[in-house]
Each structure stands twice: as structure tokens, then as C-alpha cells.
Amino acid sequence: MDLNDSTSLAELMSRYVSTETGFGVPKDGWRICLAHEFKEKRKPFQARDVSLSNMIEHVSLGVRYLRWWYRKTQVEKKAPFIDMFRALPLRQIYGAPLGGIGGGSITRGWRGDFCRWQLNPGMYHYKTVIANQFTVCLRRGGQTVYQQVLSMDRPPTLQGWNWGYCGEYAFYHALYPRAWTVYHLPGQNVTLTCRQVSPVIPHDYKDSSLPVAVFVWDIENKNDYALDVSIMFTMVNGSGHKDDKSGGHWNEPFHLEKDGESVSGVLLHHQTPVNPYTLCIAAREKSGQEISHQMAFSPKGTCSALWSDLMTDGRLDSPKDSSPPTQKGEEVAAALAVSCSVPANNHNSVEFSLAWDMPKITFGSRERIYVRRYTRYYGTKGDAAPSLSHYALTHYSKWEESIDEWQRPILQDGSLPAWYKSALFNELYFVVDGGTVWVELPEDADISGGLRPEDGGLPAQPDVVKEYGRFAYLEGQEYRMYNTYDVHFYASFALIMLWPKLALSVQYDIAGSVVQHDPTERLNLMNGRYSPVKTRGVVPHDIGDPDDEPWVRANAYMIHDTADWKDLNLKFVLQVYRDYYLTQDEQYLKDMWPICQTVMEVELKFDKDGDGLIENSGYADQTYDGWKVTGPSAYCGGLWLASVCMMCKMARVLKCESVYQRYRDILERGRAAFDKLLWNGKYYNYDSSGQSLSNSVMSDQCAGQWFLRASGLGEDDYQAFPKEKICSALKSVFDLNVMSFAGGQMGAVNGMRPEGVPDHSSVQSDEVWVGVVYGLAATMIHEGMIEEGMHTAEGCYRAVWERMGMAFQTPEAYCEKGIYRSLAYMRPLSIWAIQLALNNRPNHNKTTDKDMGQDI
């Protein structure tokens, strides 16, 4: 089943020269030597990569986009929600992000750099802050014998420090939400293991919201003599952004004792006029250890004084007073050191934390103030950093127990390959690092869109939203739209299985927006026509841009007229029943039922000939919006039939017999029409136009069946597609889109011609979409094609994580050679659909309902 696990691991670890394996590092996960260099260097897809034929076809779109881009960037001085001219370059450096869900995130790269920042909600800043480092000092007999920054860098600043650690003696290992870095100190017979722990815990809605992470340093002394060891943590007051020099920032020491436990550290107050915050570096006081600090130092120049201070006695001066506020143009940093003794041939450990407290946030338009979820427990005054640090340092062991309990059944399942265990957990990084926000619902909020339950609408404040707050994540770090619904359709499996209350909260937000209407006329870049921003009865593409005002102004996406999309309404219906099936939340189903009927009535208008099947024209589905379609199609048609099937099931559950009979009749007619128009004897044609490319093999043609199976349907009264045809279609996809593409080693290409060459008719047809591939793999597994499904998914993991160097930034898409598109994308969270399919295997020993995703 593996595409050679040992060979791939050997490549990533080929430059590791030590035999040290670290302290408590698990077997499973993503592992890489710090000296590794990726051979494959890809470039982002940009406007110049559009083929000549597509360029000619879309020349008007290009002109309109250019005009809009110029006005946005040069006149309004704002970042476009999608920037086709300034795509992010590939930096093969990222590791597991720090912190819980929705409180902002800081990414620490696999070489130890603090290099990706999302403290302002949804807005990313890619800057390696070179002064943010860990340093080790070894002392023997009162003399320092070794002092080293644990970084391979040799920067032009801070030259008074000892840089250039040899990366061949270290490796990084990630099994999210934890990561380990093992440093063997050459010639010292000492090994350090830094374990990074973030509170990302399924079915936990308190600790999982906390903006804090812990670094546990395990020190192994393999000498025949004792050593005194100090670890120093340095941190700049800021994120490498220009506002670090805006002035007014200051640092102060703190000490907090509570419940018999004490922590000490430094608070770094970042006093920006918009979204001010406090960073906090802290350490846990333990017997036989000493915590010392340097309140303020300049991260410019040589910084020799700090280095000498540590080298003198393994401790820092620890001034008691706060630092003065910085002047404009000035930066300030702080340092914290923990010293301990490590006996001969023995072990000791020290514990640090990093917290950030930005309790109140505003988005780009600054119209409203929101409070983050964690403020329910720590208040909104901006003074929570000491308490967050204390809680993290005294509770992280409980977090790890919960993480172990969650991950252990999967990690110990011998039937699952090692690559899958790494992919399943590490792809979850996006739940935290997807520009994610998790905020409390204001007391005066009304999410219903103004339509009350007695009129077929929602409560103003549904219980699940009131209790668990509002949640949003970006389509991608480069595609800056919150809760992009056609992509969430795939990614939602991670939420509904692990944090189901957040998944339901998103659904309530979307349902409330269905009944809303925004008549503001806006230019659609694709066709050049003006249309309302939001049409009543239609699911929005997204809930807004973080650089504007999410939840207030939806549909930041302005390429097409969003009233035209047919798949968004269908995806709403499919998720409603799937979520009910996995949670058994009856109130949720009752609340969503009238909204489902509303959106299906809109869809029925597209059944123009009464055959029970909706028709498409132009770019008529949101997911594949660059791929033309005419008439009923495999993708939208399949989603439609699955939605009709689920309407039948929901009607039966809710005892609405007349609705059941109506949709039962539509299902019977629609199934016959779907087979007649699209089945070609081996698979479902892309569309029913009869044009030259209508018989292309679409990898995602069975998406409707996927959701039926994931919802316990697809057979007997609730069968939309004959099983033998689904299996035949999936076999065609495997033979053509998978095995006939890139030697079967890169997943499934979106479109393949029956003769075995990729469909190049659009920008999207010859791409591999990682999240779609994971969904396809889940569909195969549901249908008993386990080996084919795992092989299909494995190709994406190997390509992204092991060859392209895109760990913790899985893209939306890549081509066979050279190009990728949209780094750090939401859709690959669909890998959790594979786990659901594996859980549903016949004779599979499920442990508890909670493992299925039920919140009980």
C-alpha cells in the first residue's frame, strides 16, 4: 500500500549524521533532517501561466481583473482577496503552527524559525524574525564550555552570538498538534529534544481556544560527569512587521503563583492603535532550577552584551523594572533563561511557554469589535497573558494525555500505512493556521437574517451558536475569503468529526445568510455585468473578506454572479443531513429543514424540462468555476440526485410524508435522466453536451455518492446511483486519472481524456486538487476499493510533503510539472473523510461513538 515509506524517509533524513533518536519522539509523523534541501523547486501559478487559448477566451476577464487589481492596490491601498500578480513564492520552511483555534497563530518552521504570523485576524505576515531563538549554554565546574544558538542561520545582525549550528546533527518530527526537534550537540555528548505542544484537542471547546503553546526541553547528558545547562528563549516585541518600529512598545517582568505552582517570565506589550496585543514568554518554576531574564535588548547590532551575560554564569541579570516605551524607529526584545543541573548519564527537563493575548479584534473595515472565544475564560481586558501561561505550563500534560487518547487507536492500527498517519494528523494544521477566528456571539446579535422560525427561518441566537460562538477559516492563506462554502464542503469533515459544534455553528451562519438579500450592484469580473452582491434563497460563496467586514458583507468573491451557482445550495443540503447523521442533533435538523426546502425550491427552477435533473450552462458550478459545462453534468447532476435523496430521508425522519412523496418522484425521474444523459458504459461523462470534450473523465464525478455513503445512505430506498456503475466509474478514474497520470505517483488529475492524456481545456482540468483527491479516496474506500483509495491519496501526500517541500502549506492544486496554485488551502482537511470511510468498513471495530465524530 505504501509507495515505499522507508525510501521516502531515507531521502528526508539522508543528511542526518547522528545516531541519536531523541527523548520520547514517536515513530509516526513527518520527519526531516534540518540540513535537508528539497531538490524540486516549484513556482506559483500566475497570470502569465494561462495558456494562449485560455488567454484569448478570457481576454475581457483579464482586462477587467487588471483594472480592478490596480484600483484595489494602488488607489485603495488594500490587498486583493486573490492576487494573480503577486502570488506567494514557495518557501520550503514551515512547521507545525503554535496555539489553539481561533486566537491567532504563529508558525515555527522545521528549522526552528518563527516565520509565519497571523495575529490580526485573517491577515498573514510572512517574516522570519531572526532574534526569536532558543540558545543552549553548557557549564562544567563553573566554566562555560559550550554556548550555541540552535539555528543554522548566519544572519548579518546579532553577530555577537554564536550562529551556524550544524543541521546535520538535528531533525524535526511533526505529529500535529505536537512537534519534536532533536539537537545532538557535536562533541558534547548531550542531546536536546524540544517538544512543542499546542492545545488542539477534539471535542474540547475551552482549552482548544487558548492562544498559547508549550516548549518542553528534555536534556540528556551522556557524559560521566554532571553539567549545568541553561536554555535561553529570546523574543522580539512584535512580528517583524513595520509596526514593530512604530514606538510605544514596552516590556515588563511578571511572577504568578497559583494553586501551589509558580511561573515567571516577561510580558511584551505591543501597543498598536488597531488590535493591540501582549506577547508573553514564561517558564515554570521547579525545584533545583533558576529562572532569569533580560527585560529589554535591541535586536539590532551585535547584541554581545546579552550573549556575554549568559556565558558568564548561565544566567541573565534579571532587572526588576519595566522597560521604557520604545521610540519611533526602535525595536525591543526580551530574553528568558532557565538553568538546571543534569547529573552524569541522566536527564532533566525545563518548560517554557509562549502566549499572546489579543482579546478584542476588528477586521479591515473596523466597523465592529469582536471578542475572541478564549475571553469567555480569561476576560477582555488584555491582561490574561500571565494566567494563560500559568495554565498552559501546569496543564499541558493533561493536553498530551487527551491527544494520546485521541491519536492512539489510529497510530496503533497496523492496517494503516505510516504515510497516512502522518497526513491525517498533520493536515489538521489548517484548523489553526487557516486565518482562523473563533469569536463570541454578541448579546445583541441576530444571525437569522430577519426571518423567524414561525416564518420558516431561524432563531436569532441558536443555542449552539450562543454556547460555542462563531467560527470562520479562510479558503486559503492566498485566497482570502472566510468559510468559502464550496471548499468547506470538502474540509468540513475535519470539523464535524472533531469539533462538531463548530461545524454546526458554521451551518447556522450560512443558513441565516440564505434568506438575506444585498441589492448592492457589483461588477462580475467574468461576464462584465452588474448584479446584486447577494440574492435571497441562495447560499453565499463566502461570508466575507477579513480585510473588510465578515459576517456583515458576504460574497467577497466577485469573479462570477453568485446567484448562478447551483452546487452551493446542494452542498448545504448534503451537509445538513450528514451533520445530523453524525451528531444526531434533532434540533439542528428541525432548524435547518425549512432552509433546505427553500434552497431546493430555487434549484428546482433549473429542471427546465421536468425530467428531475437540473441543467447547467456556462460556468455553472462554483467548485470547478474555470471549467465550462453545458447541460446536466456528472458533478452537479450527481450532487443534485444525492440532495434529492437526502431530502427524502430528512422528510421521513421529520414525518413530512407529502414532501417525501414529492422528492421521491423527482428522484425516480432524475435517476433515469442522469443515466440516460451521462452514462457511457464505463463512467459518467463530464457533461451531456455531446461536444468534443464532454466525455472527459472527471475525478470528482462521484461526489454525490461520497456524501450519501458518509451519511449512511446510498442503498435501497436511498440509492441515487447503481452500485455497479459507481464502481465502474471509480475504476475508470483510478485507471486513467490516477495510474495514467505521472506514473500513478501524484494522485488524480481533475480531468483525463479517455485515451489517457490530461484534459488541457481549462486552467483547472489538468490540475491535481489535493482535497478533491482525498475525497475521491474516501469514496473508493466506501465502495470497498480500499487499496486503490489509499494509493490515490498517498500520491498527493508524497508529492506535497516529501518532494515539493510544502509541509504545513498544502496547496489547492499542482500540475504534473513546475506549477502549484494557492498555498495553505482549506480543502485538504477532507482527509478526515478517509478516516470516516475507514471507520465504516465492514467488521471494523469502532471504539466509541465519539471516534465516529459524535459529540456524546
HELIX and SHEET records of a PDB file:
HELIX    1   1 ASP A    5  LEU A   12  1                                   8    
HELIX    2   2 ALA A   47  ASP A   49  5                                   3    
HELIX    3   3 LEU A   52  GLU A   57  1                                   6    
HELIX    4   4 VAL A   59  TYR A   70  1                                  12    
HELIX    5   5 ARG A   71  VAL A   75  3                                   5    
HELIX    6   6 GLY A  167  TYR A  169  5                                   3    
HELIX    7   7 ASP A  207  SER A  209  5                                   3    
HELIX    8   8 LYS A  242  LYS A  245  5                                   4    
HELIX    9   9 SER A  304  ASP A  313  1                                  10    
HELIX   10  10 THR A  375  TYR A  378  1                                   4    
HELIX   11  11 ALA A  385  LEU A  411  1                                  27    
HELIX   12  12 ALA A  418  ASN A  426  1                                   9    
HELIX   13  13 TYR A  429  ASP A  433  1                                   5    
HELIX   14  14 PRO A  453  ASP A  455  5                                   3    
HELIX   15  15 ASP A  463  TYR A  468  1                                   6    
HELIX   16  16 TYR A  485  LEU A  498  1                                  14    
HELIX   17  17 PRO A  500  VAL A  514  1                                  15    
HELIX   18  18 THR A  562  ASP A  564  5                                   3    
HELIX   19  19 ASP A  567  THR A  583  1                                  17    
HELIX   20  20 GLU A  586  LEU A  604  1                                  19    
HELIX   21  21 ALA A  634  VAL A  653  1                                  20    
HELIX   22  22 GLU A  657  LEU A  678  1                                  22    
HELIX   23  23 ALA A  703  ALA A  710  1                                   8    
HELIX   24  24 ASP A  716  TYR A  718  5                                   3    
HELIX   25  25 LYS A  723  VAL A  733  1                                  11    
HELIX   26  26 PHE A  734  VAL A  738  3                                   5    
HELIX   27  27 ALA A  742  GLY A  744  5                                   3    
HELIX   28  28 VAL A  770  HIS A  782  1                                  13    
HELIX   29  29 ILE A  786  TYR A  797  1                                  12    
HELIX   30  30 ARG A  798  ARG A  803  3                                   6    
HELIX   31  31 ARG A  827  SER A  830  5                                   4    
HELIX   32  32 ILE A  831  ASN A  839  1                                   9    
HELIX   33  33 ASP A  849  MET A  852  5                                   4    
SHEET    1   A 9 TRP A  30  CYS A  33  0                                        
SHEET    2   A 9 ALA A 170  LEU A 175 -1                                        
SHEET    3   A 9 ARG A 178  LEU A 185 -1                                        
SHEET    4   A 9 VAL A 190  VAL A 197 -1                                        
SHEET    5   A 9 VAL A 212  ASN A 221 -1                                        
SHEET    6   A 9 ASN A 346  ASP A 357 -1                                        
SHEET    7   A 9 TYR A 277  ARG A 284 -1                                        
SHEET    8   A 9 GLU A 261  HIS A 270 -1                                        
SHEET    9   A 9 TRP A 250  LYS A 258 -1                                        
SHEET    1   B 4 LYS A  43  PRO A  44  0                                        
SHEET    2   B 4 ILE A 819  ARG A 821  1                                        
SHEET    3   B 4 ALA A 813  TYR A 814 -1                                        
SHEET    4   B 4 VAL A 768  TRP A 769 -1                                        
SHEET    1   C 3 PRO A  97  LEU A  98  0                                        
SHEET    2   C 3 SER A 105  ARG A 108 -1                                        
SHEET    3   C 3 PHE A 114  GLN A 118 -1                                        
SHEET    1   D 5 GLN A 143  VAL A 149  0                                        
SHEET    2   D 5 GLN A 133  ARG A 140 -1                                        
SHEET    3   D 5 LEU A 227  VAL A 236 -1                                        
SHEET    4   D 5 ALA A 333  VAL A 342 -1                                        
SHEET    5   D 5 GLU A 290  PHE A 297 -1                                        
SHEET    1   E 2 LYS A 360  ILE A 361  0                                        
SHEET    2   E 2 TYR A 370  VAL A 371 -1                                        
SHEET    1   F 2 VAL A 437  VAL A 439  0                                        
SHEET    2   F 2 ARG A 470  ALA A 472 -1                                        
SHEET    1   G 2 ASP A 518  LEU A 523  0                                        
SHEET    2   G 2 TYR A 530  LYS A 534 -1                                        
SHEET    1   H 2 SER A 617  GLY A 618  0                                        
SHEET    2   H 2 VAL A 629  THR A 630 -1                                        
SHEET    1   I 2 VAL A 697  MET A 698  0                                        
SHEET    2   I 2 GLY A 751  MET A 752 -1                                        
END                                                                             
